[in-house]
Amino acid sequence: MSSPPVAPPGWSRWLVPPAALSVHLSIGQAYAWSVFKPPLESALDLDGTQSALPFQLAIVMLGLSAAFGGTLVERNGPRWAMTVALVCFSSGFLISALGAQTQQYWLIVLGYGFVGGIGLGIGYISPVSTLMKWFPDRPGMATGIAIMGFGGGALIASPWSAQMLESFGTDHSGIALAFLVHGLAYAVFMTLGVLLVRVPRPAERSQSGPSAVEGVRVSARGALRTPQFWCLWVVLCTNVTAGIGILEKAAPMITDFFADSSTPVSVSAAAGFVALLSAANMAGRIGWSSTSDLIGRKNIYRVYLGVGAVMYLLLALFGDTSKPLFVLCALVVLSFYGGGFATIPAYLKDLFGTYQVGAIHGRLLTAWSTAGVLGPLIVNWIADRQEAAGKHGPALYGLSFSIMIGLLLVGFVANELVRPVNPRHHVPAAPKEAPDAQREQPA
């Protein structure tokens, strides 16, 4: 496929974040999968584990496709990557629509989970490298704007999907029609990003601001040989584990904490708490990542991990004494969860340069896949065992919160160990640097 067009003289770099947002707001629908779970269980006679399978497979494929496709994204450019994401994500819904209509659940797993999951991974990393080339002076803010869309996609998709199911019906035909509309609508919306994305001219890049790591060029393969990459892998994994541990079990958790109080938490209040957490997740992605441009990436991760451990300690010691305290601590942790996702690309850029930062970012996202299993496993498994032992309320979570504190401290230490990359890992620049358009073309 041909490379994306180079921006003409005078092209505003502020047109590039909307291109990225059109992709991230679309693939952020993944966080709204739970809307489809009850209708699918009823229409296709599934249990909860089966209805969760498409989402689980999609997240696994997100990590794998980002890791293995990162180099292709760097080589072929953002327009190629956004096109692949569009085709896979929309096709996933269309295959799922066929599966729902014919009541073949394996087609839904294949479509949404496998094919759509590839679209998630490629789409997630598609704009990262380009955004940082456009905004070398504010890479945290630039990637935060785009990745904020992934966190906020569910705020659009959840009510929209629910309204469609109410209008079309919750039988297999209604679900199929909802999947069909999703696939077509997201294809149109993501096309805006494909058409709008541009790579900067070298002159534009130099005028956008100074690069903090001019001359640093580390390949994706070379990055894997550095201790910095693995320190950041631990940092991301521990931060995500801590956040997803609350996010995945938020409603039952706040209900359990105040079940024995004079004012227990209602179902509607618990749902409101979940919505607040989503807002904190979204706000943290732009707020904290922008702050990292001012105070530095290492310092902002000191906040994420150090203050995050303090928030978990407050939850463990005093969480059941005050609802405002419980909600505040959880909101802070979730804002750090979102901020960690949005800041990590800029941290990678600081250490490894922009040479193959998209591919490096893709490989690092395997930490997300690991944390996506680890966080819910810790909280749910321990809560189930504590309940079987006759405990209830906050006692269900004391041990898991202590483990989260320990993990965050491990991440804090890993962050402290990050140092500039040894020059032996640098890739020397070509004698005459090729323009972006040429370097974006397939090798």
C-alpha positions in Angstrom: 0.0 0.0 0.0 1.2 3.5 -0.8 2.5 5.7 2.0 0.3 8.3 3.7 0.5 11.8 2.1 3.0 14.1 3.6 1.3 17.2 5.0 1.4 20.2 2.7 3.0 23.5 3.8 0.9 25.2 6.5 -1.0 22.0 7.5 -2.1 22.3 11.1 -0.7 19.5 13.3 -3.9 19.8 15.4 -5.8 18.0 12.6 -3.8 14.8 13.4 -5.2 14.1 16.9 -8.8 14.0 15.6 -7.7 11.4 13.0 -6.3 9.3 15.9 -9.4 9.9 17.9 -11.7 8.6 15.2 -9.9 5.3 15.4 -9.6 5.1 19.2 -13.2 6.2 20.0 -14.3 3.4 17.7 -12.2 0.6 19.0 -12.9 1.8 22.6 -16.3 0.0 22.1 -14.5 -3.0 23.5 -15.1 -1.7 27.0 -18.9 -1.7 26.3 -19.1 -5.5 25.5 -21.0 -6.2 28.7 -24.1 -4.6 27.1 -24.3 -7.6 24.8 -23.7 -10.2 27.5 -27.2 -10.7 28.9 -29.0 -10.7 25.5 -26.5 -13.2 24.1 -26.9 -15.4 27.2 -30.6 -15.4 26.8 -30.8 -15.7 23.0 -28.1 -18.3 22.5 -28.4 -20.2 25.9 -24.9 -19.3 27.1 -23.5 -18.9 30.6 -21.5 -16.0 31.8 -18.1 -17.5 31.1 -19.1 -18.2 27.5 -20.6 -14.8 26.9 -17.3 -13.2 28.1 -15.2 -15.2 25.7 -15.3 -12.8 22.7 -14.1 -9.9 24.9 -11.4 -12.0 26.5 -10.1 -13.2 23.1 -10.3 -9.7 21.8 -8.0 -8.4 24.6 -5.6 -11.2 24.1 -5.5 -10.5 20.3 -5.0 -6.8 21.1 -1.8 -7.6 22.9 -0.5 -10.1 20.4 -1.3 -8.1 17.3 0.2 -5.0 18.8 3.3 -6.9 19.7 3.8 -8.8 16.4 2.3 -6.1 14.1 4.2 -3.2 15.6 7.1 -3.4 13.1 4.7 -3.5 10.2 2.9 -0.5 11.5 6.2 1.4 11.7 7.3 0.2 8.2 4.0 0.9 6.4 2.8 4.0 8.2 -0.3 5.2 10.0 -2.7 5.1 7.0 -1.9 1.5 6.3 -2.4 0.7 10.0 -5.7 2.5 10.3 -7.0 0.8 7.2 -6.1 -2.6 8.6 -7.7 -1.7 11.9 -10.9 -0.5 10.1 -11.2 -3.6 8.0 -10.6 -6.0 10.9 -12.7 -4.2 13.5 -15.6 -3.7 11.2 -15.4 -7.2 9.7 -15.4 -8.6 13.2 -18.8 -7.1 13.7 -20.1 -8.2 10.4 -19.0 -11.8 11.0 -20.6 -11.6 14.5 -23.8 -10.4 12.9 -23.8 -13.5 10.7 -23.1 -15.7 13.8 -26.0 -14.1 15.7 -28.4 -14.4 12.9 -27.6 -18.1 12.2 -27.2 -18.8 16.0 -23.6 -20.0 15.5 -21.8 -18.6 18.6 -18.4 -19.7 17.4 -18.7 -17.1 14.5 -19.2 -14.4 17.1 -16.1 -15.6 19.0 -14.2 -15.7 15.7 -15.5 -12.3 14.4 -15.5 -10.1 17.5 -12.7 -11.9 19.4 -10.2 -13.0 16.8 -10.7 -10.8 13.7 -11.9 -7.7 15.7 -9.2 -8.2 18.3 -6.5 -7.8 15.6 -8.2 -4.5 14.6 -8.0 -3.5 18.3 -4.3 -4.0 18.5 -3.3 -2.5 15.2 -5.7 0.4 15.7 -4.4 1.1 19.2 -0.8 1.6 18.1 -1.6 3.1 14.7 -1.2 6.8 15.5 1.4 6.7 18.3 4.6 7.2 16.3 3.0 9.8 14.0 1.6 11.8 16.9 5.0 12.0 18.5 6.6 13.2 15.3 4.0 16.0 15.1 4.3 16.9 18.8 8.0 16.4 19.8 7.5 19.2 22.3 4.4 17.7 23.9 4.4 13.9 23.2 2.5 13.1 26.5 -0.3 15.4 25.6 -0.5 14.2 22.0 -0.7 10.5 22.8 -3.0 11.3 25.8 -5.6 12.9 23.5 -5.7 9.8 21.3 -5.6 7.1 24.0 -8.2 9.1 25.9 -10.5 8.1 23.1 -10.0 4.4 23.9 -10.9 5.0 27.5 -14.0 7.0 26.5 -15.2 4.9 23.6 -17.5 3.0 25.9 -19.2 6.2 27.1 -20.6 6.5 23.6 -20.9 2.8 22.7 -22.7 1.7 25.9 -25.9 3.8 25.7 -25.9 3.6 21.9 -25.7 -0.3 21.9 -28.4 -0.4 24.6 -30.7 1.8 22.6 -30.2 -0.4 19.5 -31.0 -3.5 21.4 -34.1 -1.9 22.8 -35.2 -0.8 19.3 -34.3 -4.0 17.4 -35.0 -6.5 20.2 -32.8 -8.8 22.2 -33.5 -12.0 20.3 -30.8 -13.3 18.0 -32.1 -11.3 15.0 -32.1 -8.1 17.0 -28.5 -8.7 18.2 -27.4 -9.5 14.6 -28.9 -6.2 13.4 -27.1 -4.3 16.2 -23.8 -5.9 15.2 -24.4 -5.1 11.6 -25.1 -1.4 12.3 -22.0 -1.2 14.6 -19.8 -2.7 11.8 -21.0 -0.2 9.2 -21.1 2.9 11.4 -17.6 2.3 12.7 -16.3 1.7 9.2 -17.6 5.2 8.2 -16.2 6.9 11.3 -12.8 5.2 11.1 -12.5 6.2 7.4 -12.3 9.8 8.6 -9.1 9.0 10.4 -7.7 7.1 7.3 -8.4 10.1 5.1 -7.2 12.8 7.5 -3.9 11.4 8.8 -0.7 13.0 7.5 2.9 12.5 8.3 4.9 15.6 8.9 7.5 17.1 6.5 11.0 17.2 8.1 10.8 21.0 8.2 7.4 20.9 10.0 8.8 18.5 12.5 11.7 20.7 13.4 9.4 23.7 13.7 7.0 21.9 16.0 9.5 22.0 18.9 12.8 20.5 20.0 13.1 16.8 20.4 14.3 15.8 23.9 16.2 12.9 22.6 17.7 14.1 19.3 20.0 11.5 17.9 18.6 8.6 20.0 17.5 5.8 17.6 16.9 2.3 19.0 15.2 -0.4 17.0 12.4 -2.5 18.3 14.6 -5.6 18.3 17.4 -3.6 20.1 15.0 -2.3 22.7 14.2 -5.9 23.8 17.8 -6.3 24.7 17.8 -3.3 27.1 17.0 -3.4 30.8 15.0 -0.2 30.3 12.4 -2.0 28.2 11.8 -4.7 30.8 11.8 -2.2 33.7 9.0 -0.3 31.8 7.3 -3.6 31.2 7.1 -4.2 34.9 6.0 -0.6 35.5 3.1 -0.8 33.1 2.1 -4.3 34.2 2.0 -3.4 37.9 0.1 -0.1 37.3 -2.5 -1.8 35.1 -2.9 -4.7 37.5 -3.7 -2.3 40.3 -6.2 -0.3 38.2 -8.0 -3.2 36.6 -8.3 -5.0 40.0 -10.8 -2.3 41.0 -12.3 -1.6 37.6 -13.3 -5.2 36.9 -15.1 -5.7 40.2 -16.1 -2.1 41.0 -19.8 -2.5 41.6 -19.8 -5.6 43.9 -16.7 -4.2 45.7 -18.3 -1.0 46.8 -21.5 -2.9 47.7 -19.5 -5.4 49.9 -17.6 -2.6 51.6 -20.7 -1.0 52.9 -23.1 -3.9 53.1 -23.1 -3.9 57.0 -23.4 -0.1 57.3 -26.5 1.9 58.1 -26.6 3.1 54.5 -25.8 0.2 52.1 -25.0 1.0 48.5 -27.9 0.5 46.1 -27.6 -1.1 42.7 -28.1 2.3 41.0 -25.5 3.9 43.2 -23.0 1.1 42.4 -23.7 1.7 38.7 -23.0 5.4 39.2 -19.7 4.5 40.8 -18.7 2.5 37.8 -19.5 5.4 35.5 -17.4 7.7 37.7 -14.5 5.3 37.4 -14.8 5.3 33.6 -14.7 9.1 33.7 -11.6 9.1 35.9 -10.0 6.6 33.6 -10.7 8.9 30.6 -9.7 12.1 32.4 -6.4 10.6 33.6 -5.4 9.7 30.1 -5.2 13.4 29.0 -4.6 15.1 32.4 -1.8 13.1 33.8 -0.1 12.5 30.4 -0.1 16.2 29.8 1.4 16.8 33.3 4.2 14.4 32.4 5.3 16.9 29.7 5.9 19.4 32.5 7.4 17.3 35.3 8.9 14.4 33.3 8.0 10.8 32.7 9.9 9.2 35.7 8.3 11.7 38.1 4.8 11.1 36.9 5.2 7.3 37.3 6.5 8.0 40.8 3.1 9.6 41.4 1.2 6.7 39.7 2.9 4.0 41.7 3.8 5.7 45.0 0.6 7.6 45.5 -1.3 4.6 44.1 0.1 2.4 46.8 -1.0 5.0 49.4 -4.5 5.0 48.0 -4.7 1.2 48.3 -3.4 1.4 51.8 -6.1 4.0 52.7 -8.8 1.7 51.1 -7.5 -1.3 53.1 -7.4 0.6 56.5 -10.2 3.0 56.3 -12.2 2.2 53.1 -15.3 1.0 55.0 -15.5 4.0 57.3 -16.3 6.6 54.7 -18.0 6.4 51.3 -16.4 9.6 50.0 -13.0 8.4 51.0 -13.6 5.0 49.3 -14.8 6.7 46.1 -12.0 9.3 46.1 -9.2 6.7 46.5 -10.7 4.5 43.8 -11.1 7.5 41.4 -7.4 8.4 42.0 -6.3 4.8 41.3 -8.3 4.7 38.1 -7.0 8.1 36.9 -3.5 6.6 37.4 -4.6 3.5 35.4 -5.6 5.6 32.5 -2.7 8.0 32.8 -0.2 5.1 32.8 -1.5 3.9 29.4 -1.3 7.4 27.9 2.1 8.3 29.3 4.0 5.1 28.4 4.4 5.9 24.7 6.1 9.2 25.6 8.3 7.5 28.1 9.4 5.1 25.4 10.1 8.0 23.0 12.2 9.6 25.7 14.3 6.5 26.1 14.4 5.0 22.6 13.6 7.9 20.2 10.9 7.9 17.6 12.7 5.6 15.2 10.6 2.5 15.9 8.6 3.7 18.9 5.3 2.3 17.6 6.8 -1.2 17.3 8.4 -0.9 20.8 5.1 0.2 22.2 3.3 -2.7 20.6 5.7 -5.2 22.2 5.3 -3.5 25.6 1.5 -3.9 25.4 2.0 -7.6 26.3 2.3 -6.2 29.8 -1.4 -5.1 29.4 -2.4 -8.6 28.4 -0.6 -10.1 31.4 -2.2 -7.5 33.8 -5.6 -8.1 32.3 -5.4 -11.7 33.5 -3.5 -11.0 36.7 -5.6 -8.2 38.2 -9.0 -9.8 38.1 -7.5 -13.2 39.0 -6.0 -11.8 42.3 -9.1 -9.9 43.4 -11.7 -12.5 42.4 -9.9 -15.6 43.4 -9.0 -14.3 46.9 -12.5 -12.9 47.4 -14.0 -16.3 46.5 -11.7 -18.1 48.9 -12.4 -15.6 51.7 -16.1 -15.9 51.2 -15.8 -19.7 51.3 -14.0 -19.3 54.7 -17.0 -17.4 56.1 -15.7 -13.9 55.7 -17.7 -11.0 54.2 -17.6 -7.3 53.5 -14.2 -5.5 53.5 -12.5 -8.7 54.8 -13.0 -10.2 51.3 -10.5 -7.7 49.9 -7.8 -7.1 52.6 -5.3 -9.6 51.3 -5.8 -8.7 47.6 -5.3 -5.0 48.5 -2.1 -5.9 50.3 -0.8 -7.7 47.2 -1.7 -4.7 45.0 0.4 -2.5 47.4 3.3 -4.8 47.0 3.0 -4.9 43.2 2.9 -1.1 43.0 6.0 -0.9 45.2 7.8 -3.4 42.8 6.8 -1.1 40.0 8.1 1.9 41.9 11.5 0.3 42.2 11.5 -0.7 38.5 10.8 2.9 37.6 13.7 4.1 39.8 16.0 1.7 37.9 15.3 3.3 34.5 18.4 5.1 33.1 19.2 6.5 29.6 19.8 3.7 27.1 23.5 2.7 26.6 24.7 4.1 23.2 25.7 0.7 22.1 22.0 0.0 21.5 21.6 3.0 19.3 21.1 2.6 15.5 23.3 5.1 13.6 21.4 7.5 11.4 21.8 7.1 7.7 24.3 9.5 6.1 21.4 11.4 4.5 18.1 11.1 6.4 15.3 10.2 4.1 12.0 12.2 4.3 9.2 10.7 6.3 7.2 9.8 3.3 9.9 7.5 2.0 10.6 5.9 5.4 7.0 5.1 5.8 6.9 3.0 2.6 7.2 -0.8 2.9 10.7 -2.1 2.7 
